[in-house]
Amino acid sequence: MTPLSILLSFFPTVNLILVGVSFFYTCHAPGIASILSLLFSLYGLPVLAYRVHHLFYPIQEGIAYLRAKGYSPWWGSHQIQAIYIAIPALEAILRLIPGAFSLWLRLWGAKVGKQVYWTPHIEIADRSLLEIGDRVVFGHRVGIYPHVIKPKKDDLILYVKRIKIGNDVFVGAGSNLTAGVSIADGTFLPAITNVHPNQKV
């Protein structure tokens, strides 16, 4: 791992510490400033860190090796997003507010259309690698994973590719979408469907 990889592996810990400090600050001195500091540590800092990281180290689609000597932009971006994967309730709250979660994903760089319905229990691994059309419905416990990792000898192969979903698509409960998946307009995806890398539906 490069020095930057090691440094960013501590980002989730630092983020949690800042959330804890902001929480105690809010309890000790409730007010606009303390509440804003808590909201910033929960939602503002990771997005800001990701945007700065993306300016210098944009995620490259395709195949890479995680144990290679060079720095992996995907690894850094994944560490920045780790708090939302580890504590899914943080994003589940946003999904209870109409339009808030779609706006949240756009802040990360995703393309999200109008009137997209998100159920509270959805897992997204890479928020920036999504293109979603209008009037898409996501069922309960859908998993969206624009990356795949596979062991090969003494290394780990990483495959990253954007997931594209057209207009008027229904993604059934328990379905999993992986790297490079493309779903055409008007598609009905039955419950518990596993769509494999680069598969077109």
C-alpha positions, 0 to 999 in steps of 0.5 A: 500500500502507498502512503496515501492508501494507508493515510486514507484507511484512517479516514473512517476513524477520524470521521467517527471521532469528529462525529463523536466530538460534535455530538458531545458539543451539541449535548453540552452547548445545544445551538445552531453552531453545534448542530451544524458541526454535527451535520457537517461531520456526518454528511458534509466532510465525507462529500467534501473529502471525496470531491477533493480526492476526485479532483486529483485521483479520479476513479478509473473504470476497468481492471486494476490490481489492488496490491500493485505499487501504484495508488488505487483511487478506488481504494481511497474513495471507498474509505471515504464512503465507509461510514455509510456502509458501516452505519447504513442508518445514516443514509436510511434517514435521507431516504425517508425524505422525498428527493433527499437521497437522490440529491445526496447521490448527485453530490457524490457525482452520480446521475440520478433522474426524477421521481426515483423511489428508494426503499430505506434498506438499500446498499450502495458501494460506490455512490459516484458510479451510477447513472439512473433514469427517471421513475425508477423504483428500488425494492427492499434490500437491493444491493448496488455494487459498481466494483468487483474484487476477485483473488488471483494468485498473490494479488486481488483483481479490481474491476470497476465500471459504472452501473446504468439504469434506464427510465421506468425500471423496477428493481425487485427486492433483494436484487444485486447489481454489479459492475458494468450492468446496464438495464434498459428502459421499462425493464421489470427485474424480478425479486432476488435477481443477481445481475452479473458484471457487464450484463445487459438486461 
